[in-house]
Amino acid sequence: MALILQIETATQTCSVALAQDGVLLAYKEQTERNIHASVITLFIEELMQKADKKFQDLEAIAVSMGPGSYTGLRIGVSTAKGLCYALDIPLIAVNTLEAMSSGFVANHFSVNSQTLFCPMIDARRMEVYCAIFNAETQQIQETKAEIIDEHSFKHLLTSNIIYFFGDGATKCESVLGLHLNARVIDDFENSARHLTRLAHEKFLKNEFEDVAYFEPFYLKDFIAGKKAN
């Protein structure tokens, strides 16, 4: 029985979930800026109590590996690695954009083969971290940081309906929504629930990370902002 604790901290949402054999048991999450460090361990403890499970019951820890917030990812991965060390269990890393796509498709749509999905994470200004996935959640365009304007994704939008979702899509709606085949979803939030299928598949394949050396997928180097006077 594979009991996996799942952690998602790549965006403003701090989310933890518990799944057994690919079935969600419970979750706890909150979307608020800069809360991850202060609530994540509390959320995990409350989640384990809610599911009536002990930490010794866990078979693995799955973490959303990025891209996303530098600080959020650092906190999530550090927490996951600490639990793996303490419990002597493996670490599973799931690409954040892939998890978003998997969760979005599973919870929203029966789609045709021409429908594409573009999860977007807010980077800064009109820049987002994004990738393109098909209806089977297979990645067909690489993960990258992209500045969005009215010409973005035109080659794909000509012959495909594309659903854009995530906090990056919401801020770009004014330009993405100009194309008839663009569908901007404004109520999607990242969740550790979205890691369930992918984490279970990796567990069955023994696709684990080296806990000592694993680092988040930041995609871009951290740039410190200037403190306001």
C-alpha positions as CSV (number, residue, x, y, z in Angstrom):
1,M,0.0,0.0,0.0
2,A,1.8,3.1,-1.2
3,L,1.0,6.0,1.1
4,I,2.5,9.2,-0.3
5,L,2.6,12.7,1.2
6,Q,2.5,15.4,-1.5
7,I,3.8,18.9,-1.2
8,E,3.0,21.9,-3.5
9,T,4.6,25.3,-2.8
10,A,5.6,26.6,-6.2
11,T,3.1,29.5,-6.2
12,Q,1.3,31.5,-3.6
13,T,-0.7,28.4,-2.7
14,C,0.7,26.3,0.2
15,S,-0.8,22.8,-0.3
16,V,-0.3,19.3,1.1
17,A,-2.1,16.2,0.2
18,L,-2.1,12.5,1.2
19,A,-2.7,9.8,-1.4
20,Q,-2.7,6.0,-1.1
21,D,-2.2,3.9,-4.2
22,G,-3.1,6.8,-6.4
23,V,-6.3,7.7,-4.6
24,L,-6.5,11.0,-2.7
25,L,-7.3,10.6,1.0
26,A,-7.1,14.2,2.3
27,Y,-5.6,17.6,1.6
28,K,-5.1,21.0,3.2
29,E,-4.2,24.2,1.4
30,Q,-4.3,28.0,1.6
31,T,-3.5,30.7,-1.0
32,E,-1.8,33.6,0.5
33,R,1.5,35.4,-0.1
34,N,4.5,34.4,2.0
35,I,2.9,31.9,4.3
36,H,4.7,28.7,3.3
37,A,7.5,28.8,5.9
38,S,5.1,29.4,8.8
39,V,2.3,27.0,7.9
40,I,3.7,24.0,6.0
41,T,4.8,21.8,8.9
42,L,1.5,22.6,10.7
43,F,-0.5,21.7,7.6
44,I,1.3,18.4,7.3
45,E,0.7,17.5,10.9
46,E,-3.0,18.4,10.7
47,L,-3.3,16.4,7.5
48,M,-1.8,13.3,9.0
49,Q,-4.1,13.5,12.0
50,K,-7.1,14.1,9.7
51,A,-6.3,11.0,7.7
52,D,-5.6,9.0,10.9
53,K,-2.1,8.1,9.6
54,K,1.3,8.1,11.3
55,F,4.5,9.4,9.7
56,Q,5.9,5.9,9.9
57,D,3.1,4.8,7.5
58,L,4.5,7.0,4.7
59,E,6.2,5.2,1.8
60,A,7.5,8.3,0.0
61,I,7.3,12.1,-0.2
62,A,6.4,13.8,-3.5
63,V,7.2,17.4,-4.1
64,S,6.3,19.9,-6.8
65,M,9.8,20.6,-8.2
66,G,9.2,23.7,-10.2
67,P,9.4,26.0,-12.1
68,G,7.9,28.6,-9.8
69,S,8.6,30.8,-6.9
70,Y,12.2,30.6,-5.8
71,T,11.4,30.9,-2.1
72,G,8.3,28.7,-2.3
73,L,10.2,25.9,-4.1
74,R,13.1,26.1,-1.6
75,I,10.7,25.7,1.3
76,G,8.8,22.9,-0.2
77,V,11.8,20.9,-1.3
78,S,13.7,21.5,2.0
79,T,10.6,20.2,3.9
80,A,10.3,17.2,1.6
81,K,14.0,16.3,1.9
82,G,13.9,16.7,5.7
83,L,11.1,14.2,6.0
84,C,12.8,11.8,3.6
85,Y,15.9,11.9,5.7
86,A,14.1,11.5,9.0
87,L,11.8,8.7,7.8
88,D,14.4,7.0,5.5
89,I,11.9,7.0,2.6
90,P,12.4,8.0,-1.1
91,L,11.8,11.4,-2.7
92,I,9.6,11.8,-5.8
93,A,9.9,15.1,-7.8
94,V,7.0,16.1,-10.1
95,N,7.3,18.9,-12.7
96,T,4.9,21.7,-11.5
97,L,3.5,22.5,-14.9
98,E,2.9,18.8,-15.7
99,A,1.1,18.4,-12.4
100,M,-1.0,21.5,-13.2
101,S,-2.0,20.1,-16.6
102,S,-2.8,16.7,-15.2
103,G,-5.0,18.2,-12.5
104,F,-6.7,20.5,-14.8
105,V,-7.6,17.9,-17.4
106,A,-8.7,15.4,-14.8
107,N,-11.0,17.8,-13.0
108,H,-12.5,19.8,-15.9
109,F,-12.7,18.2,-19.3
110,S,-13.5,15.5,-21.7
111,V,-11.5,16.9,-24.7
112,N,-10.8,16.1,-28.3
113,S,-7.3,15.5,-29.7
114,Q,-7.0,19.0,-31.0
115,T,-7.3,20.6,-27.6
116,L,-4.1,21.8,-26.0
117,F,-3.4,23.0,-22.4
118,C,-1.0,25.6,-21.3
119,P,-0.4,25.9,-17.5
120,M,1.2,29.3,-16.6
121,I,3.0,30.4,-13.5
122,D,3.5,34.1,-12.9
123,A,7.2,35.1,-13.2
124,R,7.2,38.9,-13.3
125,R,5.6,41.7,-15.4
126,M,4.3,39.9,-18.5
127,E,6.6,37.0,-18.2
128,V,5.4,33.5,-17.3
129,Y,6.8,30.0,-16.9
130,C,4.8,27.8,-19.2
131,A,4.7,24.6,-21.4
132,I,2.2,23.1,-23.8
133,F,0.5,19.7,-23.2
134,N,-1.9,17.6,-25.3
135,A,-5.1,15.9,-24.1
136,E,-3.1,12.9,-22.8
137,T,-1.0,15.4,-20.8
138,Q,2.0,14.6,-22.9
139,Q,4.4,17.7,-23.2
140,I,4.6,18.9,-26.7
141,Q,6.4,22.2,-26.1
142,E,9.3,22.6,-23.7
143,T,9.1,24.4,-20.4
144,K,10.4,27.9,-20.7
145,A,10.1,31.5,-19.4
146,E,8.2,33.5,-22.0
147,I,7.2,37.1,-22.3
148,I,3.5,37.1,-23.4
149,D,2.1,39.4,-26.0
150,E,-0.6,39.3,-28.7
151,H,1.6,37.2,-30.9
152,S,2.3,34.4,-28.4
153,F,1.2,30.9,-29.4
154,K,-0.2,32.1,-32.7
155,H,1.2,29.1,-34.6
156,L,-0.7,26.7,-32.3
157,L,-3.8,28.8,-31.9
158,T,-4.5,28.8,-35.6
159,S,-5.5,25.1,-35.6
160,N,-6.0,24.3,-31.9
161,I,-8.1,25.5,-29.0
162,I,-5.7,26.2,-26.1
163,Y,-6.8,26.4,-22.4
164,F,-4.5,28.8,-20.5
165,F,-4.7,28.5,-16.7
166,G,-2.7,29.3,-13.6
167,D,-1.8,32.7,-12.0
168,G,0.3,33.5,-15.0
169,A,-2.6,33.1,-17.4
170,T,-4.9,35.4,-15.4
171,K,-2.5,38.3,-15.6
172,C,-2.1,37.8,-19.3
173,E,-5.8,37.5,-20.1
174,S,-6.0,40.9,-21.9
175,V,-3.6,39.8,-24.6
176,L,-4.2,36.0,-24.7
177,G,-8.0,36.5,-25.0
178,L,-7.6,38.3,-28.3
179,H,-7.5,35.1,-30.2
180,L,-10.7,33.2,-30.9
181,N,-9.2,29.8,-30.0
182,A,-7.8,31.0,-26.6
183,R,-9.6,30.0,-23.5
184,V,-8.3,31.7,-20.3
185,I,-9.4,30.1,-17.1
186,D,-9.3,32.5,-14.1
187,D,-10.2,30.2,-11.2
188,F,-7.5,27.6,-11.3
189,E,-5.2,27.3,-8.3
190,N,-2.2,25.0,-7.8
191,S,-2.8,22.1,-5.5
192,A,-0.9,19.1,-4.1
193,R,-3.9,17.1,-5.2
194,H,-2.7,17.5,-8.8
195,L,0.5,15.5,-8.0
196,T,-1.5,12.3,-7.2
197,R,-1.4,10.4,-10.5
198,L,2.1,11.4,-11.5
199,A,3.6,10.7,-8.1
200,H,1.9,7.2,-8.0
201,E,3.2,6.4,-11.4
202,K,6.8,7.4,-10.5
203,F,6.6,5.4,-7.3
204,L,5.6,2.3,-9.2
205,K,8.5,2.8,-11.6
206,N,11.0,3.5,-8.7
207,E,11.7,6.9,-10.2
208,F,13.2,8.5,-7.1
209,E,15.6,11.4,-6.6
210,D,18.9,11.5,-4.8
211,V,17.8,13.2,-1.6
212,A,21.3,14.6,-0.9
213,Y,21.8,16.3,-4.2
214,F,18.3,17.1,-5.5
215,E,17.6,20.8,-6.2
216,P,14.3,22.5,-7.4
217,F,13.9,23.3,-11.0
218,Y,14.1,27.1,-10.7
219,L,14.4,27.7,-14.5
220,K,15.7,31.2,-13.8
221,D,18.3,32.4,-11.3
222,F,17.0,34.2,-8.2
223,I,17.0,38.0,-8.5
224,A,16.6,39.9,-5.2
225,G,14.3,42.9,-5.5
226,K,15.3,46.3,-4.0
227,K,13.8,47.1,-0.7
228,A,11.4,50.1,-0.8
229,N,12.5,53.2,1.1
